[in-house]
Amino acid sequence: MIAIKKSYILCLCIALIGFLASCGSRKHTIDTKAARAADAMSKLKSKPLYRFINNWTGVRYKLGGLDKGGIDCSGFALLLQKDIYGKTLPRRSKDQADAVKSKSYDNLKEGDLIFFSFGGREVDHVGVYLNGDFFVHASTTRGVIVDDLTLPVYQKAIVKTGTLN
């Protein structure tokens, strides 16, 4: 009876040590998209841009929206450029693309614009470059979010990058 109890306690101790050891080692190897996005946010040069993004993160997508009740991608880019950089953008993403000076993807700087075409040849989405292959935009499914530009869905859809004149 005593041998069974000792064996049981020994098994519990080994299982507990194994569990704790696995939890301890996992935290050093986790490299989630969310952690990388948070890292990109922490590296922003503009603190007003950081605050602006934090204030808008999670606001739902609403076509034609321009407030915290819902916003679309071009409205978000328009407000960000106006509030942070004092620059005026047209309302529609296609017109915004026409208003920027082209710039290569490799030379993008914080605040530059990235245009996408998900539905054909015409620009139908816009985001704002942050750093380290991350950008902020109003996603139709997730609202305002910091996202990874290296995802294939975005890489295939980029049609123009640039800076406002």
Secondary structure, DSSP 8 states (H G I E B T S, - for coil): -HHHHHHHHHHHHHHHHHHHHHHHHHHHH---HHHHHHHHHHT-S-HHHHHHHHHHTT--B-TT-EETTEE-HHHHHHHHHHHHH-----SSHHHHHHHEEE--GGG--TT-EEEE-SSSSS--EEEEEEETTEEEEEETTTEEEEEETTSHHHHTTEEEEEEE-
